[in-house]
């Protein structure tokens, strides 16, 4: 996944420094243990500067969640192509997802968000509602493949997409998030993606 260019304006650089400092503070001390004073010190800006960008700690945390949401939806959409093999297409779709899941900064963001959301169900529900507003590319791809007769019809595309993502995340996200395991090697990534796609097509490909 292509990283966003670093901010060039001083005010944008300060805002980015505040967010990055907040991620580190929330991760180490939790939401309740993090203060705006600590964030200001870690970002090497004044407390007033922090409040100019984020009027409250809640809004600062919301900015972190927004960054997580934006990164999880920043991948280019790959439309279904009836002229290309199913397996090769699915691998290309999932390779984008794997690149994100294997990114250490994305894991850090996810860990910060998860730790707080476990203690704030209402915040978790709001985030889930926001995430559902924008459809990911995989369900769209599955529906197009179903319409073309390449995948079994009558199956909920979102359900099938969640199954496929779940197989990948069980190796390339949850162990790193919850147990601190290292990112997957390139060879292990290829194995996980290939096996997940083969299992998915073994069940959902038309005529199987």
Secondary structure as GFF3:
##gff-version 3
##sequence-region A 1 208
A	DSSP	alpha_helix	10	33	.	.	.	ID=ss1
A	DSSP	alpha_helix	36	43	.	.	.	ID=ss2
A	DSSP	alpha_helix	47	53	.	.	.	ID=ss3
A	DSSP	alpha_helix	57	72	.	.	.	ID=ss4
A	DSSP	alpha_helix	86	101	.	.	.	ID=ss5
A	DSSP	alpha_helix	104	117	.	.	.	ID=ss6
A	DSSP	alpha_helix	121	131	.	.	.	ID=ss7
A	DSSP	alpha_helix	137	147	.	.	.	ID=ss8
A	DSSP	alpha_helix	157	172	.	.	.	ID=ss9
A	DSSP	alpha_helix	174	179	.	.	.	ID=ss10
A	DSSP	alpha_helix	186	204	.	.	.	ID=ss11
###
